[in-house]
Amino acid sequence: MLKNQPKCKKVFLCVDMAIATFAFFVSFSIVFYNVPLPAKPAILFGISHLALYALFVAATVTFLLENNAYKRHIIYDNRMHRISISKAYIFSGAVLAIVQMACNIVYFREFGLELLCWFILMSWPLSICARAFLSGRVLPFLHGRGLLTRKILIIGGGECAMKVAASLDADRHKEFKLVGFIDDGQRTDCRVLNELEVLGRFEDIGAVVGEKRVDELILALDLNQYDRIITILKECLRTKKVVRLHSNFLQVVTEKLKVEFYNRVPVIMLSQYALDDYAWSAKRLFDVLVSLIALVLLAPVFLFIAVGIKMSSKGPVIFRQERIGKKGKPFEFYKFRSMHMNGDDSKHKKFARTFILNSGELNQQGEQIFKIADDPRVFRFGKFIRKTSLDEFPQLVNVLKGDMTLVGPRPSLAYEWEVYKEWHKKRAEAPPGCTGLWQTAGRSSVTFEEMIILDLYYISNMTLLFDIKIMLQTFPVLLFGKGAY
């Protein structure tokens, strides 16, 4: 749950679990104080309530995690941690009420609702007070004496790395101890910031981590180093230490990723564990069920779109195109047609190739467009379905066929794949998706390099809950057409 996380976060987790345990058993004592317990099925009564206790604690901790209650910048902000905890208890209370009603509506009416109310009334304020005391008194005391301090190794030596190092060094909580930099661009033992030196090259990461007893590594790479990110990341993950990534674009997508702020520096934690077959099997089952239901419910919408296309332009309703899928294998991709037939796509090919090959330069110039605005090939009704992404709905058939998944990296075109760098192709380690992180971040406002990083982050952190959150975040983007052309 908080594996490989700082010890202070584990302390907060233990305190939250202790508060939930205390609140449940006190609530239980209040609710059943004058209630005669059954004589014969006493064991069953006890087991069922132990299961209910486990459910209460699990729901509380899960929603605290999902509402960012264990992120560093939340822990040290009294207002934010009150909001985070309050949201967690509201959502967990609603879920616990629904589960109890679904399992035993009679019990919920007689005892469950009162038990839940007492539990929330006690644990909610206790959690807020305990966290305020821990973050305001205990942690500053421990950090002031050098306890729980984390040794940080910065991977990179350019402008981005200097910015991260300077910010962490100025942290008022004194939680970070910087040990130095790893960089290929400067000679070893070169002093680059205050007393901090370049301790080695990228291939020396393992040795430096062992020698300096590093607790955490932060990748802070400049744009011209992104082509080596996969190699560098593998070296970092081999150390079995906490690995976090900093990139300037994280400031833009803080609500889309599990971003944590280290003294105003946004970082994301990168997974050290490959997804197992069970996770992908569960994802596949979820994809099939949701796609089947969506195809049935959206049948009237499909008919409306088909009529609109036929009235707007001659040609088939469905546009078929070869796209690149998992492991670089091509497949037939379906969309509602939004362009006139026999249109010239040479302009788009040239633009896409240039954009991919020069993503860093385009980003610096502010040209953050992955599709051509005001494309003359698109007819009027086609602009509407593209703006709202209704043209994407036939991809549900691709999902049923197994060519795609509901959430994942977007499938690339063949002529885009041809100019991919090797690290770009790592996004094809997962099946392509109908939606993904870059769509929720604003689609066309995200640069190509940023899109790749978003895809790699998703592949490392995929869960069904994460998929559901991305799908829910996609709807506002579709409704308001943010970043689409």
N, C-alpha and C positions, 0 to 999 in steps of 0.2 A: 504493500500500500504506500508506505513512505520509504521503501527500500533505497539505500544509498543516499538518503537525504540527510541534511545536517541534524545533529543530535537535538538541537533546540526544537525542531519541528516534531521529533518523536516525543519530546517532553509534552508538547501541546496536545499531541494525539492521546497520550496516556492520561493526561488530565481530563480531556473531553470524555474519554471512555469511563473514567472514574466518576465523573459528574453524572453521566447517563446511567451508570449502575446504581449510584446512590439515589438518584431521582426516581428510578423505576421501583426499587424495593421500598422506598418510603411511600410512594404513591400506592403501591400494592397493599401496604399495611393500612393506609387510610381507607382505601376502597373496601377492603375485606375485613375491616376491624370488627364489625358486628354481624358479619355474614357467616352462618354455620357452614363449615367446609364439609364436603361429602365424605362419608366414612369409607365406603368400599373402594371407589375409584380414586383414592387419594394420590396414588402414584401417577395415574394418568393426568390428574389435575396439576400436579407438580411439574411433570414433564412438559405439558402444554404451555405452562406459564414460563418455564425456562426458555422454551422456544420463542415465546412472545418477547421475553427479555432480550434474547439474542437479536430478534428482528428490530426492536426499538433501538438498540445500540448500533446495529449495522446501518440502519436507515439514517440515524443521526450523523454518524461519521461519514457516510457516503455523500450526504448533501453538504456537509461542511467542506469536504474535498472539492465537490463540484462547484461550490460557491467561493472557492479560492481562499478559504479561511486559513490555509497553511502556507500561503505565499508570504515571502518576507515583507514586501511593502504593505501588505494587509495587516500583518501582525503588529507592525510599528505605528500604524495609523488608527487611533482610537475610533474615529468616526467610521472609517471603512470597515474595521473589524466588527463594529456593532451592526452595520448594515449586512455584512456577510453572514454573521451568525443568525441574525433575524430572518434573513431569507432562507437559510438552511433549515431553521426550525419550522417555518411556515410550510415549506415544501415537504419536509419529512413528516410533519403532522398530517398533511393532506394525504400523503401516500399511505401512512400507517392507518388512517381512518378507512380508506378505500379497501386496503387489504383485509382489515378486520371485518368489515361489512361483507366482503366477498366470501370470507371463510365461515363466519358465524354471525349472522345479523342479529340473532336473539342475544347472544353474549355481548355484542357491541352496544345494544340498547341498554342492557341491564348494568354492565360493568365496564366494557371497553372504552366507551366515550369518556366516562369519568376518569378512568385510569389514564387515558391519553391527555386529558386536560390537566390533571395534576402533574403529570410527567413534564409537560411543556412549561407549565407555570413555575416549576422548580428549576429545571435544567437550563432553561433559556437565560434568566438573569444570573444564575450561578456561573454559567459559561462566560458571559460577558465580563463579570467581575473578576473571575479567575484569570482570564486572558489579560485584562487591564493590569492586574497585579504582576503577572509574569513578564509582560512586555515593558511595563513601566518601572519595575523595581528589580526583579530577579535577573533578567537578561543583562541590563546595564551593569549590575554588580559583577556578574560572572565575566562579561567581556572586558570590564575595566581591570580585571585581575588576570587577563590572558587566558581565561578558561573558555572552552567552546569556540575558540578562534579557529578559523579555517585557513589553511595554507592554499593559496591560489597560484596556479601557473598559467600565464597568458600565452596562448598559441597564436603567434603573429607578432610582427614588429613594426608595422606601418602606422599610418595615421589612426586607423580604427582601433588598433591595439593600444596606442598611446592614450586615446580618449577613455577607453575602458579602465586602464590602469590608473589614470589620474583621478577618475571618479571614485573607484574603490579605495584608493589611498586616502581620499578626503572623507570617507564615510565616518559620520560622527559616532556611530555605535561601536566602532573599532572591532568589527566582527571579522574583517578580512586581513590576512597577512600575505602580501604579495612576495613571491620568492624570485620572480624574474620572468624572462621571455624565452620563447622558442621561435627561431626565425631563420630562414635560409638566406635572407637578403643582407644580413650583417654578420660580421665576424664574431666568433665566440669571445666572451669576456668584454665585449663592447658595452660601455655604460650608456644607457639610452634614456633613463628617467630617474632622477634623484640618485639613489644608491642601487637601483635595479639594473641588472646586466642581462645580455643575451647568453643563455646557459647552454645553448646547443642548436643543432639543426633539427628539422622535422623528424628525421630518422632516429634522433637521440631522445625522443619523448619518454620512452619507457625507462631508460637509464636515469634521466633527470628526475622523473617522478619518484623512483626508488631512492635515489640519493638524497633528495630534499624532503622526502616524506610528504608529498603533496596530497591534499585532500580532494581537490577539485581542479578541473581544467576548463578554461573558457576560450573557445575559438573566436577570435576577433580578426577576421581576414578582410583585406581590402578587395575590391572588385577584381583586380588583376590576379588574385590568388584563388578564385573560386574553382578554376579548372583542376586544382589539386585537392579540393575539399574531401573527396571520397577517400583518397590515399591517406590524407592527414587524419581524417575521422577514424579510420580503421586503426591507425597507430594509437590514437587517444583511447579508443574503446578497449584495446588490448590491456590497458593498465588496470581495468576494472574499477576505475574511479568515476566520480560524477563528472559528466561531460556536458557542458552547456555551450550554446552557440549565440553569439551576438551579431546582429546585422542591422544596419540603419533602418531598413524597411520594417523592422519589427515595431517601430513607433507607429506605423500606419495600421497594422493588423493586430493590435494588442488584444482585441476582443475575440479574434478568430483562433488564436493559438493559446496554449497554456503558458502565457508569458509571465515572467516574474521580473521584478525590478530590483536590481542591486544598486541602490543609491542612484536612482534615475536611469540606470543602464538596463535596457530590456534584454533578457536572455531567455532561451528556451532549453529545457533539458532534453537530451537525445537518448533514446532507448538503447540499452546494451544487450537486449535479448530479442532474437528473431521470433517472429510469430509462429506459433505451432499450427499443426494441421487442424486442430479443433477450432481455433479462432476463425480460420478461413472457411471451414465447413459451416459454422454457425452463421457467418456472413453470407454464404451462398444460399442457405435456407431462408434467411431474412430477405435477401434479394428476390428470390422466386415468389415468396408469399406476397410481398409488397407490390411487385410488378403485376402479378395476376389480379390483385384487387384493384390496382390503379387502372389497368387496361379496361376492366369492366366498368368502373365508375366514370372513366373519361371517354367512353364511347360516344356520347352526344357531342363532346368537345371536338373529338376527332372528325365527326361528320361535319360540324360547322367549319372547321379549318379546311377540310377537303373541298367543300362548296366554295369557300372564299378563294382558294387557290385556282380552282377551275374557272371562276368568273374573272380572275385577274390576269391569267397567263395561260397560254397553250402549253400542254405537256403533262407528264405524269404528276400525281400528287406527291408521291414519295421520291425523294432524291437518294440515290444509292452511290456510295463512294468507297474507295479502298482506304482504310485507315490502318495504322500500326497498333497492334495489341500487345498483350503480355509476351515478354521475351522477344519482342521485335517481329512477331508473326502478323502478317496482314489479315484483315477480315473485312467483310462487307458491312458498311456502316449506314444506318437509316436516319433520315431527317425528313420533315415536311419541306417540300421545295419552296424556296423563297426568292429564287433568281430566275430570270428568263433563260430559256433553253439556248444552248450553244454560245454561251457567253465566253468572252476571252478572259482566262484566269492568269495570263502572263504577268499582269501588274501585281496580283496578289502573291504569285510565286516569288517575284523579285523582291517584293517588300518583306515577305516572311523570311527569306534567306538572309537578307540584309539585317533584319531585326535580330535574328538568332546569332549571327556571326558578330554583330557589333552591339550587343545588348547593353554593355557598359557605357559606350559612347552615347547611345540613344537615351539612356537613363539620365546622364549628366545634362543633356540638352533639353530634357523635359518631355521628350516624345514617347510617352508611355501608352502606345496603342498597339494592340496585337491584331486588330482587324481594321480594315480600311473604312474610315468614316465616309458616309454619303456614297457608298459603292453604287455606281450606275447600273450594275447588273441586277440589283435588287428591285423588284416591283413593289408597288405601294402596299398591298396587303402583306407582302413578304417582309417589309420593314416592321410592320406591327408584330408579326409572330416572332421575328428575330429580337425585337426590342423586349418582348415579354418572355422570350425563350420558349414559346409554345412550339416552335419548330423542332425542339429537342425531344418531344414526347415519343416519337417512334423508336427511340433508343431503348424503350422498355422491352421491345421485342429482342433487341440485342442482348439485354440482360437475361431474358428467359433462355436464349440460345446459349448463354455462357460466354459470349464474346466480351461482355462488359459487366460491370458491377454498378450499383446505384451510386456509390461514393468511391472516388479514386482519381488518379491522374487523368487528365483529358487525353483522348487518343490523338496522336499526331498524324499529320498528312505525310505521305510517302516522301515528297520533296522537302519537307521539313526534317524528317528523320535522316535524310542523306547528309545534312550539314550539322547534325548534332555532334557535339564533342562526346568523348567516352563517358564523362561524368553525367552529362545530360541523359544518356541512355539508361542510367540507373532508375529513372522514373518508370521504366517499363518492367521493373521487377514485380509489379502488382498489376492486376487487370485494370484496363482503363475504365473510368467512371462517367456517369451521366452528369454528376456535379462533383465539386471538390473544394478544397480550401481556397484556391485562387478565385473561384467564382464568388464566394462569400466575402472575399477581401476587396471586391470591386471589379473583378474580371479584367476588362481592358485597361484598367488603371494600374495593374500590376505588371512589372517588367518581366522579361523572359527569365532572367537569372533568378528573380524572386519567386517566380512560378515554380521553377525547378526545386528550390529550397523548400517551398511549401509542400510539394509532392513528396520529397524525401522525408520531411518531418511526418507527414501523414502515414507513409508506409511504415515508419518506425513506431508509430503510436496508435495504430488502428485498433479500435474496439467498437462493438456494436453501439454503445452509448455515444461514442465520438461520432459515429456515422449519423446517428439520429440527430445530434446537435447540429451537424453540418447541414443536414437536410432541412431542419427547421430554420436555420440561418439563411438558407438559399431563398426561401419564399419572399422575404422583404426585398431582396435583390431583384428577383423576378418581377415583383409587383411594381417597383419603382424604376426598373430598367437601369440600375446603377452600373455604369461602365460598359453597357452593351451597345452594339452597333448593328 
